[in-house]
Amino acid sequence: MTTSPSVPRGAGLSNSIVEQLKQLIYTGEFKPGDRLNEAALALRMGTSRGPIREAVRVLAGLGIVTAVPNKGVYVRQLTLREALELYELRALVFGYAAERACDHMTEEHRQRCEALLAGMDQACEAGEGTVYYELNLQFHALIMQLSNNRRAQQAYDDYVKELHLVRRRYFNAPGNMRRSNVEHRAIFDAIAANNAARARAAAERHVQAGRVRLMAFFEDS
């Protein structure tokens, strides 16, 4: 096992470990069902077990890992049923946000959306799944921000955090990134045209299409 750079000392220690562990899980180094060895992680990250334990508690609260009494902590295995239920909720909330975004989009927001769409196109051309995924998250977060509804944003964030465990992997499937960004463009065009009904429908279709891509991923796994 390779050694990670030493994490910062002080107040930011646990937060730094949380971010490192999230990346190790999201990139697939730690896979669903893998047990997290506290001692090995402390050695790898150049710290004691205390900050590792605190970081694991944070990850458990986010639904990324699961603590099994008398056995240890494991990367959560999201079932297909759980994932599909989350997608249904995401579709409703994201559709609502896209509809509301029509009332709040400014020229600055338009430019930001265009930049994100262009960046995702470039990531598609280069086959850079990790870059695409991060830009995709930013695009969705911007639409949610434009809903001007903090409770909707929080609910959506909670759904997305749980789905990170599977979404990051299936984005790399051939054609998925390009299809996803075509759908993003349809959402943006509807919001820019101030067509609330079309924006909501496009956003809901986008999430439902992601649900179909997820099902295909599970079938091929």
C-alpha positions in Angstrom: 0.0 0.0 0.0 1.4 3.4 -1.0 1.9 6.1 1.6 -0.3 9.2 1.5 1.2 12.6 2.2 1.0 13.5 5.9 -2.3 15.3 6.8 -2.2 18.7 8.4 -2.0 19.0 12.2 -4.5 20.9 14.2 -8.2 21.7 13.8 -8.3 20.7 10.1 -6.9 17.2 10.7 -10.1 15.2 10.8 -11.6 17.2 7.9 -8.5 16.5 5.8 -8.8 12.8 6.6 -12.5 12.8 5.7 -11.7 14.3 2.3 -8.9 11.8 1.7 -11.0 8.8 2.6 -13.9 10.1 0.4 -11.6 10.3 -2.6 -10.2 6.8 -1.9 -13.8 5.5 -1.8 -15.1 7.5 -4.8 -12.2 6.5 -7.0 -12.7 2.9 -6.2 -9.5 2.2 -4.3 -11.8 1.2 -1.4 -14.7 -0.7 -2.9 -18.2 -1.3 -1.6 -18.0 -4.0 1.1 -14.3 -3.3 1.9 -13.4 -3.1 5.5 -11.6 0.0 6.7 -8.6 -0.9 8.9 -8.2 1.8 11.4 -4.6 1.0 12.3 -3.5 0.7 8.6 -5.2 4.0 7.8 -3.5 5.8 10.7 -0.1 4.5 9.5 -0.9 5.5 5.9 -1.9 9.0 6.8 0.7 9.6 9.4 -1.6 10.2 12.3 -3.0 8.5 15.3 -6.2 6.4 15.5 -8.2 9.2 17.1 -8.6 11.4 14.0 -9.2 8.3 11.8 -12.0 7.2 14.2 -13.6 10.7 14.1 -13.3 10.9 10.3 -15.0 7.5 10.0 -17.9 8.7 12.2 -18.4 11.6 9.8 -18.4 9.2 6.8 -21.0 7.0 8.6 -23.2 10.1 9.1 -23.0 10.8 5.3 -24.0 7.2 4.6 -20.7 6.4 2.9 -19.6 3.7 5.4 -21.4 1.4 7.7 -20.3 0.4 11.2 -21.1 -3.3 12.0 -21.0 -4.1 15.8 -18.1 -6.4 16.8 -16.9 -6.6 13.1 -15.7 -3.1 12.0 -16.4 -0.4 9.5 -17.2 -1.2 5.9 -17.7 0.9 2.7 -21.4 0.9 2.3 -22.9 -1.3 -0.4 -25.9 0.5 -1.9 -28.5 -1.9 -3.2 -30.2 -1.3 -6.6 -33.5 -0.7 -4.9 -32.0 1.9 -2.6 -30.3 3.7 -5.5 -33.5 3.7 -7.6 -35.5 5.1 -4.8 -33.0 7.9 -4.4 -33.2 8.6 -8.2 -36.9 9.0 -8.0 -36.6 11.6 -5.2 -33.7 13.4 -7.1 -35.9 13.7 -10.2 -38.7 15.4 -8.2 -36.4 17.8 -6.4 -34.2 18.6 -9.4 -37.2 19.2 -11.6 -38.6 21.6 -9.0 -35.2 23.4 -8.8 -35.0 23.8 -12.6 -38.5 25.3 -12.7 -37.6 27.8 -10.0 -34.3 28.6 -11.6 -36.1 30.4 -14.4 -37.0 33.2 -11.9 -33.5 33.6 -10.6 -31.0 33.2 -13.5 -28.8 36.2 -14.1 -26.3 36.9 -16.9 -23.5 35.8 -14.6 -25.3 32.5 -14.0 -25.8 32.0 -17.7 -22.1 32.5 -18.3 -21.2 30.1 -15.5 -23.6 27.4 -17.0 -22.1 27.9 -20.5 -18.6 27.5 -19.0 -19.5 24.3 -17.2 -21.2 22.9 -20.3 -18.2 23.7 -22.4 -15.9 22.1 -19.8 -18.0 18.9 -19.8 -17.8 18.8 -23.6 -14.0 19.0 -23.4 -13.9 16.3 -20.8 -16.1 14.1 -23.0 -13.7 14.6 -25.9 -10.7 13.7 -23.7 -12.4 10.8 -22.0 -11.7 12.4 -18.6 -14.4 10.8 -16.4 -13.2 12.3 -13.2 -13.1 15.8 -14.6 -16.5 15.4 -16.1 -18.0 14.1 -12.9 -16.7 17.1 -10.9 -18.1 19.6 -13.4 -21.4 17.7 -13.5 -21.7 18.1 -9.8 -21.0 21.8 -10.1 -23.7 22.2 -12.8 -26.3 20.4 -10.7 -25.3 22.4 -7.6 -25.7 25.7 -9.6 -29.2 24.7 -10.7 -30.1 23.8 -7.1 -28.7 27.1 -5.9 -30.9 29.0 -8.4 -34.0 27.3 -6.8 -33.4 29.7 -3.9 -34.7 27.0 -1.6 -32.2 25.9 1.1 -34.3 22.9 2.2 -34.5 21.6 -1.3 -30.7 22.1 -1.7 -30.1 20.1 1.5 -32.4 17.3 0.5 -30.8 17.1 -2.9 -27.3 17.1 -1.4 -28.2 14.2 0.9 -29.4 12.1 -2.0 -26.3 12.9 -4.1 -23.9 12.0 -1.2 -25.4 8.5 -1.0 -25.4 8.0 -4.7 -21.7 9.0 -5.1 -20.9 5.3 -4.2 -22.2 4.2 -7.6 -22.6 7.2 -9.9 -18.9 7.9 -10.2 -18.2 4.5 -11.6 -20.9 4.3 -14.2 -20.1 7.7 -15.7 -17.1 6.2 -17.4 -19.2 3.8 -19.4 -19.0 4.5 -23.2 -21.3 7.3 -24.3 -22.7 8.1 -20.8 -20.9 11.4 -20.4 -21.9 12.7 -23.8 -25.6 11.7 -23.4 -25.6 13.3 -20.0 -24.3 16.6 -21.2 -26.8 16.8 -24.1 -29.4 16.5 -21.4 -27.7 19.3 -19.4 -27.8 21.6 -22.5 -31.6 21.0 -22.8 -32.1 22.0 -19.2 -30.0 25.1 -19.5 -31.7 26.1 -22.8 -35.1 25.8 -21.2 -34.1 27.9 -18.1 -32.4 30.5 -20.3 -35.6 30.8 -22.4 -37.5 31.2 -19.1 -39.7 28.3 -20.0 -40.4 26.8 -16.5 -42.5 23.9 -17.6 -39.9 22.8 -20.2 -37.1 23.3 -17.7 -38.8 21.1 -15.1 -39.6 18.4 -17.7 -36.0 18.4 -19.0 -34.5 18.2 -15.5 -36.8 15.3 -14.5 -36.0 13.5 -17.8 -32.3 13.9 -17.2 -32.4 12.3 -13.8 -34.7 9.5 -15.0 -32.2 8.9 -17.9 -29.5 8.6 -15.3 -31.6 6.1 -13.5 -31.8 4.0 -16.7 -28.0 4.3 -17.0 -27.6 3.2 -13.4 -29.8 0.1 -14.0 -27.6 -0.8 -17.0 -24.5 -0.5 -14.9 -25.9 -2.8 -12.3 -26.9 -5.4 -14.9 -23.4 -5.4 -16.4 -21.6 -5.5 -13.0 
